[in-house]
Structures are given as C-alpha cells and as structure tokens.
Amino acid sequence: MIDVAIVGAGPAGLHAAKWAAKKGLKVALIEKREDISKITRYCSEHLILDENYNGDTLIVECGLPPEGPNRIVPSNRKNKIRSARFGWELNYAGPLCPCLDKYYYSAELEHNAHFAWPDKKPLAWKYDKGGLQQLLLEEVQALGVEYVNGTTCYEVRDTGNSEGVHLKCVSRGKRFTMQAKKVIAADGASAQVAQSIGINEGRMFFTQAPVVAIYMSGVKNYNCNHWVGYWGLCYGSTYAPLIGTGPYEHFEWADLIMVGTEKQRPLELFDYFTKKSPVAWMFENANVEKMHCCTTKAFAPLKKPYRDNVLVIGDAAAFVEVQAQGALNCGFWAADAVVKELDGKPGFEEYTRTWLETFEFNDDGMMQVTTGYALIPYYTDEQVVYLFSLLDNVTMDGSWSQYKSPRLIWGEIHKHDEQIQKERPDIWEKIQKQQMRTLGD
C-alpha cells in the first residue's frame, strides 16, 4: 500500500510527484510512455508569459544572454522557470526562442490583428518540453519515487475501505494491480481514469478535432519570433491555420498547425493551404521535415474534480489545455491536497476552490461567446476583412492568451460600433446575434 499513485508523467504528474515526495509521502508514478524526454504527440511547447494567465504569472530567467537577431537563448543549466504567485522554481537546461509578435491575418492577407509589447519583450518562449520533463523525472527519482513507465492504468476502483484504491495496469502485455490510499489522475485530455470512475458522467462534450503539426524547412517569410494565424475560408479551413516556431532542435523550421474535423482531414487542409490558398507561394520550395499529431477533445470543465479518494488534475479536468504553468500549478496543489487528505483534512475541497478560482474556463461567463472565437465560418471572408480593417495601425497588448486576445480584438472593433451600424448593418446584425449565444449553443 502506497500513499499516492499518480497516473501520468507530464508536467502536472511530475510536479505532483516531486512535491508529494518532498512532503514525505510514498509515491508511485505511472506513465504509459517509455521515454518522456521525446515529445511524439503534438503540443504547443510554449511558456506563456501573460500576467495572471491561468491564475499565475510565469517568470523565465535566462542563464545566458540571448544570441543573434532572433534573440535565442542557448542551452545552459542556469535557466530558471518560476511561479510569481505560488513560489515554486524549476531548473531548465534547454534553449529558448522568444515569440515577439503575434499576427492574425484576414482573407487574402489584406489586414491583420497585431499583438506585441512596445519594448519587444516576449509574449512567450518556445522551449524543450521533453527536456524539462526529463529534468523533473530525475529530481523525482532522486526523491525516491517509484517510476513505472511503459505502463497503462486502464481502470481505477475505489474500495471505500482500508484496501484503498485499486489501480489495474498493463505493462508490456502483463497485467497487475497496485493499491494506494489516494490517486492523482494526471493522464491528460483523454481522461481515462476520470472515465473509469464515472466522474465524466454528465460532463458536456463539445467536440474533438484531429490536429497535425508539420515542421517544414524553406518556408518563405517564416520568422521564428512570430506566431501567425490565417482567418478566412480562402485558407481552406474553418479553423485558422497557424504557423509557429519549430521544435527546440530546429527553431529555423516553421511549425504549420492544421486543425481538422471528421469531414475536413488535417492533411487535406494542409494540401490546400500549401498549394491553393493565398499563401501557397510561401511553400513553393519548402520541405516537410517531421510531423506530429494529436486529437484534441473539449469537455465542459469539471466543477468538482474529485470523487472519494481520486483527484483529477490538469488537462484531464479542463476545457482546454492548461498549458505549462497551469499543469505545474495543478501538480503543486495536488500534492498539498493529498497530504491534507491523509491527515484527515478536506484537501480535495481546498484544491477544488483553488481550481475554480484560478482557471478562467471555470467561470460560467466564459462560456458566453462574447469574445469572437467563432469568426469563421459565421462571418464571410469579406466581412472578416472589413472587421480586421478596423484594426489597421493598431498594435494590441502582447497577449498570447486564447481568452484575452479575442477580447482585445473585439474591444478595438467595438470602438467603431456606430461606423459598423451605419456602413455594415449586415455585420452588425450578426455581431448582435453571435454575442448572445452560449458555447453550448
């Protein structure tokens, strides 16, 4: 019988294991991958610097000064990642590439929404997530955590008695059972543990989407310091194609991200975007170097992310990815919650209060679509061009946040409400209708 079993060795699970072990608990960490230093499923791999983003402000301290025109920080063991609110600190030895500008283009590249800080400080840092996970794992193992990799936990059963929680696992074809007093489920958006204990029942499922990230060399006009999105059906997709920074080994590669649907497969969208869209010229001499994929799932967030002796944290309980600081914070709080629970105190209730207060997607008001997520296909390409024309000569705050950025865009657009009503009553009518709809609608 161990004190706590943690399912999932991503940032949330690793951080939970680290702090649970530091607090004196006997910990087992279960991970389905053999090698967590290699990222094989697509994720953004950015340290996002928005103030109070996901309830915290991330501070990145560079051990060496940036080099070259792209201000890349070379690999070194003096880099630090810190939480301004909760005080934890991590060592990070990999390189860092800053995102300095974010551009959202309308159809035919006619206009754009531009986000940047006046002093050109970064919006985010592209980093080596796998390298950070490996460093955390080494810390965790040095603290005596039992690390069980290459293993899938496919079912969790809470006995409700002295036998604790039973975890059914399979490793390399062999099945076995573990017992723990408490379980932390940090198994990502698939939320397999949450599903097995029935905590997902009644949780609204919005959608799932296949995603492919294609890393490409030789892309014209690519800038590793930019994050760029393309809004318009002329680009081939109802989800805006995105171009970000390549993987840590090759910041010079463009990271082209295509989000598809059951009817619009990502590679079909990629083919259209790179061969037929208004930006096809950028890819005339480009080469595909590497691909990653994933399937994103969007559930309504868990308002009570625990049941009996099982606590669900991070992406497994969320509406969208909680990103680096969100995952690390969830692990940090979860360790403290388990310690309190084992001491007879309501640690899971305390975790839940922090969870609900910290993440913006837990606010029912966020579920009201007033922030312009659904620009396309709700608005035609011509209408998006008009709306984006109202942003000419405007540079908005350097926000990366998927919540704040649309609010900034619509804040600027709404400065022209009288103009829109007069010039484009068709668009004004759509704005009025769209901003009364809920995300459930």
KAPE-V964420 format. One record per residue. N is the residue number from 1. RES is the residue in one small letter. PHI is phi in radians with two decimals (NA if undefined). OMEGA is omega as a letter, one per 30 degrees, with the letter a starting at -180 (* if undefined). Layout:
n=N res=RES phi=PHI omega=OMEGA
n=N res=RES phi=PHI omega=OMEGA
//
This chain:
n=1 res=m phi=NA omega=l
n=2 res=i phi=-1.83 omega=a
n=3 res=d phi=-1.24 omega=a
n=4 res=v phi=-2.58 omega=l
n=5 res=a phi=-1.84 omega=a
n=6 res=i phi=-1.98 omega=a
n=7 res=v phi=-1.78 omega=l
n=8 res=g phi=1.95 omega=a
n=9 res=a phi=-1.90 omega=l
n=10 res=g phi=-1.49 omega=a
n=11 res=p phi=-0.98 omega=a
n=12 res=a phi=-1.17 omega=a
n=13 res=g phi=-1.14 omega=l
n=14 res=l phi=-1.12 omega=a
n=15 res=h phi=-1.18 omega=l
n=16 res=a phi=-1.10 omega=a
n=17 res=a phi=-1.11 omega=a
n=18 res=k phi=-1.04 omega=a
n=19 res=w phi=-1.35 omega=l
n=20 res=a phi=-1.15 omega=l
n=21 res=a phi=-1.17 omega=l
n=22 res=k phi=-1.11 omega=l
n=23 res=k phi=-1.55 omega=l
n=24 res=g phi=1.64 omega=a
n=25 res=l phi=-1.50 omega=l
n=26 res=k phi=-1.51 omega=a
n=27 res=v phi=-2.16 omega=l
n=28 res=a phi=-2.10 omega=a
n=29 res=l phi=-2.06 omega=a
n=30 res=i phi=-1.84 omega=a
n=31 res=e phi=-2.43 omega=a
n=32 res=k phi=-1.32 omega=a
n=33 res=r phi=-1.40 omega=l
n=34 res=e phi=-1.37 omega=a
n=35 res=d phi=-2.34 omega=a
n=36 res=i phi=-1.41 omega=l
n=37 res=s phi=-1.34 omega=a
n=38 res=k phi=-1.85 omega=l
n=39 res=i phi=-1.54 omega=a
n=40 res=t phi=-2.00 omega=l
n=41 res=r phi=-1.86 omega=a
n=42 res=y phi=-1.13 omega=l
n=43 res=c phi=-2.63 omega=a
n=44 res=s phi=-1.23 omega=l
n=45 res=e phi=0.96 omega=l
n=46 res=h phi=-2.18 omega=l
n=47 res=l phi=-1.63 omega=a
n=48 res=i phi=-1.57 omega=a
n=49 res=l phi=-1.82 omega=l
n=50 res=d phi=-0.93 omega=l
n=51 res=e phi=-1.16 omega=l
n=52 res=n phi=1.00 omega=l
n=53 res=y phi=-1.38 omega=a
n=54 res=n phi=0.90 omega=l
n=55 res=g phi=1.39 omega=a
n=56 res=d phi=-2.69 omega=l
n=57 res=t phi=-1.95 omega=a
n=58 res=l phi=-1.52 omega=l
n=59 res=i phi=-1.98 omega=l
n=60 res=v phi=-1.92 omega=l
n=61 res=e phi=-1.86 omega=a
n=62 res=c phi=-1.53 omega=a
n=63 res=g phi=-1.27 omega=l
n=64 res=l phi=-2.23 omega=l
n=65 res=p phi=-1.21 omega=l
n=66 res=p phi=-1.02 omega=a
n=67 res=e phi=-2.09 omega=l
n=68 res=g phi=1.28 omega=a
n=69 res=p phi=-1.15 omega=a
n=70 res=n phi=-1.59 omega=l
n=71 res=r phi=1.00 omega=l
n=72 res=i phi=-1.42 omega=l
n=73 res=v phi=-1.57 omega=a
n=74 res=p phi=-1.24 omega=l
n=75 res=s phi=-1.02 omega=l
n=76 res=n phi=-2.93 omega=a
n=77 res=r phi=-1.57 omega=l
n=78 res=k phi=-1.78 omega=l
n=79 res=n phi=-1.17 omega=l
n=80 res=k phi=-2.27 omega=l
n=81 res=i phi=-2.13 omega=a
n=82 res=r phi=-2.25 omega=l
n=83 res=s phi=-1.67 omega=l
n=84 res=a phi=-1.22 omega=a
n=85 res=r phi=-1.56 omega=a
n=86 res=f phi=-1.87 omega=l
n=87 res=g phi=1.50 omega=l
n=88 res=w phi=-1.29 omega=a
n=89 res=e phi=-2.46 omega=l
n=90 res=l phi=-2.21 omega=l
n=91 res=n phi=-1.47 omega=l
n=92 res=y phi=-2.45 omega=a
n=93 res=a phi=-1.79 omega=a
n=94 res=g phi=-1.49 omega=l
n=95 res=p phi=-1.38 omega=l
n=96 res=l phi=-2.42 omega=l
n=97 res=c phi=-2.12 omega=a
n=98 res=p phi=-1.41 omega=l
n=99 res=c phi=-1.62 omega=a
n=100 res=l phi=-1.82 omega=a
n=101 res=d phi=-2.44 omega=l
n=102 res=k phi=-2.17 omega=a
n=103 res=y phi=-2.21 omega=l
n=104 res=y phi=-1.99 omega=a
n=105 res=y phi=-1.68 omega=l
n=106 res=s phi=-1.45 omega=a
n=107 res=a phi=-0.96 omega=l
n=108 res=e phi=1.06 omega=l
n=109 res=l phi=1.08 omega=a
n=110 res=e phi=-1.21 omega=a
n=111 res=h phi=-2.48 omega=l
n=112 res=n phi=-2.58 omega=l
n=113 res=a phi=-1.71 omega=a
n=114 res=h phi=-2.01 omega=l
n=115 res=f phi=-2.13 omega=l
n=116 res=a phi=-2.93 omega=l
n=117 res=w phi=-1.58 omega=a
n=118 res=p phi=-0.98 omega=a
n=119 res=d phi=-1.56 omega=l
n=120 res=k phi=1.05 omega=l
n=121 res=k phi=-1.30 omega=a
n=122 res=p phi=-1.16 omega=l
n=123 res=l phi=-1.42 omega=a
n=124 res=a phi=-2.83 omega=l
n=125 res=w phi=-2.08 omega=l
n=126 res=k phi=-1.33 omega=a
n=127 res=y phi=-2.42 omega=l
n=128 res=d phi=-1.64 omega=a
n=129 res=k phi=-1.11 omega=l
n=130 res=g phi=-1.08 omega=l
n=131 res=g phi=-1.14 omega=l
n=132 res=l phi=-1.12 omega=l
n=133 res=q phi=-1.10 omega=l
n=134 res=q phi=-1.13 omega=l
n=135 res=l phi=-1.09 omega=l
n=136 res=l phi=-1.11 omega=l
n=137 res=l phi=-1.05 omega=l
n=138 res=e phi=-1.09 omega=l
n=139 res=e phi=-1.09 omega=a
n=140 res=v phi=-1.09 omega=a
n=141 res=q phi=-1.18 omega=l
n=142 res=a phi=-1.14 omega=l
n=143 res=l phi=-1.51 omega=l
n=144 res=g phi=1.63 omega=l
n=145 res=v phi=-1.21 omega=l
n=146 res=e phi=-1.36 omega=a
n=147 res=y phi=-1.81 omega=a
n=148 res=v phi=-2.03 omega=a
n=149 res=n phi=-1.68 omega=a
n=150 res=g phi=1.06 omega=a
n=151 res=t phi=-2.36 omega=l
n=152 res=t phi=-1.89 omega=l
n=153 res=c phi=-1.60 omega=a
n=154 res=y phi=-1.82 omega=l
n=155 res=e phi=-2.75 omega=l
n=156 res=v phi=-2.20 omega=l
n=157 res=r phi=-2.26 omega=l
n=158 res=d phi=-1.56 omega=a
n=159 res=t phi=-1.32 omega=a
n=160 res=g phi=1.28 omega=l
n=161 res=n phi=-2.39 omega=a
n=162 res=s phi=-1.14 omega=l
n=163 res=e phi=-1.35 omega=l
n=164 res=g phi=1.21 omega=a
n=165 res=v phi=-1.82 omega=l
n=166 res=h phi=-1.71 omega=l
n=167 res=l phi=-1.97 omega=l
n=168 res=k phi=-1.59 omega=a
n=169 res=c phi=-2.28 omega=l
n=170 res=v phi=-2.37 omega=a
n=171 res=s phi=-2.37 omega=l
n=172 res=r phi=0.92 omega=l
n=173 res=g phi=1.51 omega=a
n=174 res=k phi=-1.90 omega=a
n=175 res=r phi=-1.69 omega=l
n=176 res=f phi=-2.71 omega=a
n=177 res=t phi=-2.14 omega=l
n=178 res=m phi=-2.04 omega=l
n=179 res=q phi=-2.15 omega=l
n=180 res=a phi=-2.53 omega=l
n=181 res=k phi=-1.23 omega=l
n=182 res=k phi=-2.40 omega=l
n=183 res=v phi=-2.25 omega=l
n=184 res=i phi=-1.93 omega=l
n=185 res=a phi=-1.64 omega=l
n=186 res=a phi=-2.16 omega=a
n=187 res=d phi=-1.69 omega=l
n=188 res=g phi=1.37 omega=a
n=189 res=a phi=-1.11 omega=l
n=190 res=s phi=-1.12 omega=l
n=191 res=a phi=0.88 omega=a
n=192 res=q phi=-1.16 omega=l
n=193 res=v phi=-1.16 omega=l
n=194 res=a phi=-1.02 omega=l
n=195 res=q phi=-1.14 omega=a
n=196 res=s phi=-1.22 omega=l
n=197 res=i phi=-1.68 omega=l
n=198 res=g phi=1.42 omega=a
n=199 res=i phi=-1.29 omega=l
n=200 res=n phi=-1.46 omega=a
n=201 res=e phi=-1.06 omega=l
n=202 res=g phi=1.43 omega=a
n=203 res=r phi=-1.48 omega=a
n=204 res=m phi=-1.12 omega=l
n=205 res=f phi=-1.76 omega=a
n=206 res=f phi=-1.52 omega=a
n=207 res=t phi=-2.96 omega=l
n=208 res=q phi=-2.34 omega=a
n=209 res=a phi=-2.48 omega=l
n=210 res=p phi=-1.33 omega=a
n=211 res=v phi=-2.23 omega=l
n=212 res=v phi=-2.21 omega=l
n=213 res=a phi=-1.92 omega=a
n=214 res=i phi=-1.94 omega=l
n=215 res=y phi=-1.53 omega=a
n=216 res=m phi=-2.28 omega=l
n=217 res=s phi=-1.70 omega=l
n=218 res=g phi=1.28 omega=l
n=219 res=v phi=-1.45 omega=a
n=220 res=k phi=-1.17 omega=l
n=221 res=n phi=1.15 omega=l
n=222 res=y phi=-1.25 omega=l
n=223 res=n phi=-2.33 omega=a
n=224 res=c phi=-1.17 omega=l
n=225 res=n phi=-1.64 omega=a
n=226 res=h phi=-2.02 omega=l
n=227 res=w phi=-2.08 omega=a
n=228 res=v phi=-2.26 omega=l
n=229 res=g phi=-2.16 omega=a
n=230 res=y phi=-2.20 omega=a
n=231 res=w phi=-1.78 omega=l
n=232 res=g phi=2.71 omega=l
n=233 res=l phi=-1.18 omega=l
n=234 res=c phi=-1.12 omega=l
n=235 res=y phi=-1.55 omega=l
n=236 res=g phi=1.74 omega=a
n=237 res=s phi=-2.41 omega=l
n=238 res=t phi=-1.34 omega=l
n=239 res=y phi=-1.72 omega=a
n=240 res=a phi=-1.11 omega=l
n=241 res=p phi=-1.08 omega=a
n=242 res=l phi=-2.19 omega=l
n=243 res=i phi=-2.17 omega=l
n=244 res=g phi=-2.15 omega=a
n=245 res=t phi=-1.50 omega=l
n=246 res=g phi=-1.13 omega=a
n=247 res=p phi=-1.15 omega=a
n=248 res=y phi=-1.01 omega=l
n=249 res=e phi=-1.30 omega=a
n=250 res=h phi=-2.51 omega=l
n=251 res=f phi=-1.10 omega=a
n=252 res=e phi=-1.34 omega=l
n=253 res=w phi=-1.47 omega=l
n=254 res=a phi=-1.44 omega=l
n=255 res=d phi=-1.85 omega=a
n=256 res=l phi=-1.65 omega=a
n=257 res=i phi=-1.94 omega=a
n=258 res=m phi=-2.04 omega=l
n=259 res=v phi=-1.80 omega=a
n=260 res=g phi=-1.96 omega=l
n=261 res=t phi=-2.41 omega=l
n=262 res=e phi=-1.10 omega=a
n=263 res=k phi=-1.60 omega=l
n=264 res=q phi=-1.99 omega=a
n=265 res=r phi=-1.29 omega=a
n=266 res=p phi=-1.00 omega=a
n=267 res=l phi=-1.26 omega=l
n=268 res=e phi=-1.20 omega=l
n=269 res=l phi=-1.13 omega=l
n=270 res=f phi=-1.03 omega=a
n=271 res=d phi=-1.08 omega=l
n=272 res=y phi=-1.17 omega=a
n=273 res=f phi=-1.04 omega=a
n=274 res=t phi=-1.54 omega=a
n=275 res=k phi=-2.13 omega=a
n=276 res=k phi=-2.23 omega=a
n=277 res=s phi=-1.38 omega=l
n=278 res=p phi=-1.10 omega=l
n=279 res=v phi=-1.93 omega=a
n=280 res=a phi=-1.02 omega=a
n=281 res=w phi=-1.07 omega=a
n=282 res=m phi=-1.17 omega=a
n=283 res=f phi=-1.94 omega=a
n=284 res=e phi=-1.03 omega=a
n=285 res=n phi=-2.05 omega=a
n=286 res=a phi=-1.49 omega=l
n=287 res=n phi=-2.20 omega=l
n=288 res=v phi=-1.37 omega=a
n=289 res=e phi=-1.78 omega=a
n=290 res=k phi=-2.91 omega=l
n=291 res=m phi=-2.35 omega=l
n=292 res=h phi=-2.24 omega=l
n=293 res=c phi=-2.49 omega=l
n=294 res=c phi=-2.91 omega=l
n=295 res=t phi=-2.07 omega=l
n=296 res=t phi=-1.51 omega=l
n=297 res=k phi=-2.19 omega=l
n=298 res=a phi=-2.10 omega=l
n=299 res=f phi=-1.91 omega=l
n=300 res=a phi=-1.07 omega=a
n=301 res=p phi=-1.15 omega=l
n=302 res=l phi=-1.32 omega=l
n=303 res=k phi=-1.39 omega=l
n=304 res=k phi=-2.28 omega=a
n=305 res=p phi=-1.46 omega=l
n=306 res=y phi=-2.61 omega=l
n=307 res=r phi=-2.54 omega=l
n=308 res=d phi=0.94 omega=a
n=309 res=n phi=-1.82 omega=a
n=310 res=v phi=-2.06 omega=l
n=311 res=l phi=-1.97 omega=a
n=312 res=v phi=-1.79 omega=a
n=313 res=i phi=-2.24 omega=l
n=314 res=g phi=1.11 omega=a
n=315 res=d phi=-1.03 omega=a
n=316 res=a phi=-1.11 omega=a
n=317 res=a phi=-1.93 omega=a
n=318 res=a phi=-1.79 omega=l
n=319 res=f phi=-1.45 omega=l
n=320 res=v phi=-2.37 omega=l
n=321 res=e phi=-0.97 omega=a
n=322 res=v phi=-1.49 omega=l
n=323 res=q phi=1.10 omega=a
n=324 res=a phi=-1.05 omega=a
n=325 res=q phi=-1.19 omega=l
n=326 res=g phi=-1.12 omega=a
n=327 res=a phi=-1.14 omega=a
n=328 res=l phi=-1.11 omega=l
n=329 res=n phi=-1.15 omega=l
n=330 res=c phi=-1.02 omega=l
n=331 res=g phi=-1.11 omega=l
n=332 res=f phi=-1.06 omega=l
n=333 res=w phi=-1.19 omega=a
n=334 res=a phi=-1.09 omega=l
n=335 res=a phi=-1.06 omega=l
n=336 res=d phi=-1.13 omega=a
n=337 res=a phi=-1.11 omega=a
n=338 res=v phi=-1.15 omega=l
n=339 res=v phi=-1.00 omega=a
n=340 res=k phi=-1.15 omega=l
n=341 res=e phi=-1.06 omega=a
n=342 res=l phi=-1.18 omega=l
n=343 res=d phi=-1.66 omega=l
n=344 res=g phi=1.44 omega=a
n=345 res=k phi=-1.82 omega=a
n=346 res=p phi=-1.38 omega=a
n=347 res=g phi=-1.13 omega=a
n=348 res=f phi=-1.19 omega=l
n=349 res=e phi=-1.15 omega=l
n=350 res=e phi=-1.13 omega=l
n=351 res=y phi=-1.00 omega=a
n=352 res=t phi=-1.07 omega=l
n=353 res=r phi=-1.06 omega=l
n=354 res=t phi=-1.14 omega=l
n=355 res=w phi=-1.02 omega=a
n=356 res=l phi=-1.20 omega=a
n=357 res=e phi=-1.35 omega=a
n=358 res=t phi=-1.51 omega=a
n=359 res=f phi=-1.69 omega=a
n=360 res=e phi=-1.08 omega=a
n=361 res=f phi=-1.22 omega=l
n=362 res=n phi=-1.40 omega=l
n=363 res=d phi=-1.42 omega=a
n=364 res=d phi=-1.01 omega=l
n=365 res=g phi=-1.10 omega=l
n=366 res=m phi=-1.14 omega=a
n=367 res=m phi=-1.29 omega=l
n=368 res=q phi=-1.48 omega=a
n=369 res=v phi=-1.40 omega=l
n=370 res=t phi=-1.94 omega=a
n=371 res=t phi=-1.96 omega=l
n=372 res=g phi=1.41 omega=l
n=373 res=y phi=-1.03 omega=a
n=374 res=a phi=-1.62 omega=l
n=375 res=l phi=-1.17 omega=l
n=376 res=i phi=-2.17 omega=g
n=377 res=p phi=-1.56 omega=a
n=378 res=y phi=-1.02 omega=l
n=379 res=y phi=-1.74 omega=l
n=380 res=t phi=-1.21 omega=l
n=381 res=d phi=-0.99 omega=a
n=382 res=e phi=-1.12 omega=l
n=383 res=q phi=-1.21 omega=l
n=384 res=v phi=-1.13 omega=l
n=385 res=v phi=-1.02 omega=l
n=386 res=y phi=-1.08 omega=a
n=387 res=l phi=-1.06 omega=a
n=388 res=f phi=-1.26 omega=l
n=389 res=s phi=-1.14 omega=l
n=390 res=l phi=-1.28 omega=l
n=391 res=l phi=-1.75 omega=l
n=392 res=d phi=-1.02 omega=l
n=393 res=n phi=1.13 omega=l
n=394 res=v phi=-2.00 omega=l
n=395 res=t phi=-2.00 omega=a
n=396 res=m phi=-1.48 omega=l
n=397 res=d phi=-0.92 omega=a
n=398 res=g phi=-1.29 omega=a
n=399 res=s phi=-1.74 omega=l
n=400 res=w phi=-1.63 omega=a
n=401 res=s phi=-0.93 omega=l
n=402 res=q phi=-1.24 omega=l
n=403 res=y phi=-1.63 omega=a
n=404 res=k phi=-1.31 omega=a
n=405 res=s phi=-0.99 omega=l
n=406 res=p phi=-1.10 omega=l
n=407 res=r phi=-1.13 omega=l
n=408 res=l phi=-1.13 omega=l
n=409 res=i phi=-1.03 omega=a
n=410 res=w phi=-1.23 omega=l
n=411 res=g phi=-1.06 omega=l
n=412 res=e phi=-1.21 omega=a
n=413 res=i phi=-1.08 omega=a
n=414 res=h phi=-1.22 omega=l
n=415 res=k phi=-1.17 omega=a
n=416 res=h phi=-1.98 omega=a
n=417 res=d phi=-0.98 omega=a
n=418 res=e phi=-1.09 omega=l
n=419 res=q phi=-1.11 omega=a
n=420 res=i phi=-1.12 omega=a
n=421 res=q phi=-1.03 omega=a
n=422 res=k phi=-1.35 omega=a
n=423 res=e phi=-1.48 omega=a
n=424 res=r phi=-2.37 omega=l
n=425 res=p phi=-1.04 omega=l
n=426 res=d phi=-1.11 omega=l
n=427 res=i phi=-1.25 omega=a
n=428 res=w phi=-1.05 omega=l
n=429 res=e phi=-1.09 omega=l
n=430 res=k phi=-1.13 omega=l
n=431 res=i phi=-1.04 omega=a
n=432 res=q phi=-1.08 omega=a
n=433 res=k phi=-1.23 omega=a
n=434 res=q phi=-1.12 omega=a
n=435 res=q phi=-1.47 omega=l
n=436 res=m phi=-1.87 omega=a
n=437 res=r phi=-1.56 omega=l
n=438 res=t phi=-1.61 omega=l
n=439 res=l phi=-1.12 omega=l
n=440 res=g phi=-1.07 omega=l
n=441 res=d phi=-1.01 omega=*
//
